[in-house]
Amino acid sequence: MERNGLVIALFIAPSTNDSMRLLDRVEAVRGCGLRGDRYCTQEGTWNKNQEGKRQVTLMDESAFAGTSCLYSDPRRNIITHHTPLEAFVQKKFWVGGVLMYGVEFCKTCRIPKRLSTGMQVFREHGHLNGGLIAQILEGGYLHVGDTIRLAE
């Protein structure tokens, strides 16, 4: 089974209530998250004052099929193309030159739904998969266009 994918969008938000900012590249900080993002600064809903609990989130574009949602609506950091993220749960994987560990899948949560009108449509289409929560094991820079693959 092919398990390589591609980064097609990168997002950060400085705090829970801030809009997601689309970037071409971002620094992934080991044990922390993406530089400038709410998870890295411990300003996220799920990691308030808990360094390293939730560092980065990924979602494949296939979850958007049949919806009018924008890639920013689910408030995930990395949107991927042709990436079976379920294959990365409890495994190490590379996103470009950054080594990550897939912690668990999460459900679509109330925060994106509250902050984005598109998320109601997302849930109505039965998309309850909120993506993959990951930790950063080796930092570096992430870029749109980076490949995603399981670590050897």
C-alpha positions in Angstrom: 0.0 0.0 0.0 1.4 3.4 -1.0 1.7 5.6 2.1 3.3 8.7 0.6 1.5 11.9 0.5 2.0 15.6 0.0 1.5 18.8 2.0 -0.9 21.1 0.2 -1.6 23.7 2.8 0.0 24.9 6.1 -1.9 26.9 8.8 -1.2 28.5 12.2 -3.4 30.5 14.6 -1.8 32.4 17.5 -4.7 31.6 19.8 -7.9 29.6 19.9 -10.1 32.4 18.7 -7.7 33.8 16.0 -8.3 33.1 12.3 -6.1 30.5 10.7 -3.2 32.0 8.7 -2.1 30.3 5.5 1.7 29.9 5.1 4.1 28.6 2.5 6.5 27.5 5.1 6.7 27.3 8.9 9.2 26.1 11.5 8.3 22.9 13.3 9.8 23.0 16.8 10.6 19.7 18.5 8.4 18.9 21.4 6.4 22.1 20.9 4.5 22.6 17.6 4.6 25.1 14.8 6.3 28.4 15.5 3.6 31.0 16.1 0.8 28.5 16.5 -1.5 28.2 19.5 -0.3 24.7 20.3 3.4 25.8 20.4 2.6 28.7 22.7 0.2 26.7 24.9 -2.7 28.9 23.9 -4.8 26.2 22.3 -8.0 24.8 23.8 -6.5 21.3 24.2 -3.1 22.2 25.6 -3.6 25.3 27.7 -0.5 25.5 29.9 0.4 21.9 28.9 3.6 22.0 26.8 3.7 19.3 24.2 0.3 17.8 24.8 -1.0 18.6 21.3 1.7 19.9 18.9 0.4 19.6 15.3 -2.7 18.4 13.5 -3.1 17.0 10.0 -6.1 16.3 7.8 -6.3 14.9 4.3 -8.1 16.8 1.6 -10.3 13.7 1.0 -12.3 14.7 4.1 -13.5 17.8 2.2 -15.1 15.9 -0.6 -18.8 16.9 -1.1 -18.5 19.9 1.2 -18.1 23.6 0.5 -15.6 23.9 3.4 -12.3 25.7 3.0 -9.1 24.0 4.1 -8.9 26.5 7.0 -12.4 25.6 8.4 -11.4 22.5 10.5 -8.5 24.5 12.0 -5.9 21.9 11.3 -2.2 22.8 10.8 -1.4 20.6 7.8 -3.7 19.7 4.9 -2.4 16.7 2.9 -3.1 15.2 -0.5 -3.4 11.4 -1.0 -2.2 10.7 2.6 -3.8 7.8 4.4 -3.3 9.4 7.8 -4.8 6.3 9.6 -1.6 4.5 8.6 0.4 7.0 10.7 -1.3 6.4 14.1 1.2 5.2 16.6 4.0 5.4 14.0 6.9 7.7 13.2 6.7 9.5 9.8 8.4 12.2 7.9 6.9 15.4 6.6 9.6 16.8 4.5 12.7 16.8 6.8 10.6 16.9 10.0 10.1 13.7 11.9 6.7 13.3 13.6 4.8 10.7 15.6 1.1 10.0 15.0 -0.5 10.1 18.5 -4.2 9.5 17.6 -7.1 10.5 15.5 -9.4 13.1 16.8 -13.1 13.8 16.2 -14.3 17.1 14.7 -14.6 19.4 17.7 -16.8 22.3 18.7 -14.2 25.0 18.3 -14.0 24.9 14.5 -17.7 24.6 14.3 -18.1 27.7 16.5 -15.5 29.7 14.6 -16.4 28.7 11.0 -19.8 28.5 9.4 -18.4 25.9 7.0 -17.9 23.3 9.8 -21.7 22.8 10.1 -21.7 21.7 6.5 -18.7 19.5 7.2 -20.5 17.7 10.0 -23.8 17.4 8.1 -21.9 15.5 5.4 -20.9 12.9 8.0 -17.3 14.0 8.3 -16.6 13.2 11.9 -12.9 12.5 11.4 -11.0 15.5 12.8 -7.7 14.4 11.5 -4.4 13.2 13.1 -2.8 14.6 16.2 1.0 14.4 16.0 4.1 15.2 18.0 7.3 16.7 16.5 10.3 14.5 17.3 12.9 16.3 15.1 12.2 19.9 14.1 12.9 21.8 10.9 11.0 23.7 8.3 7.8 22.5 6.7 6.9 23.6 3.2 3.9 23.3 0.9 4.9 20.6 -1.5 6.8 18.5 1.1 6.3 14.7 0.8 4.9 12.7 3.7 6.1 9.1 4.3 6.4 6.5 7.0 9.8 6.4 8.7 11.9 3.3 8.2 
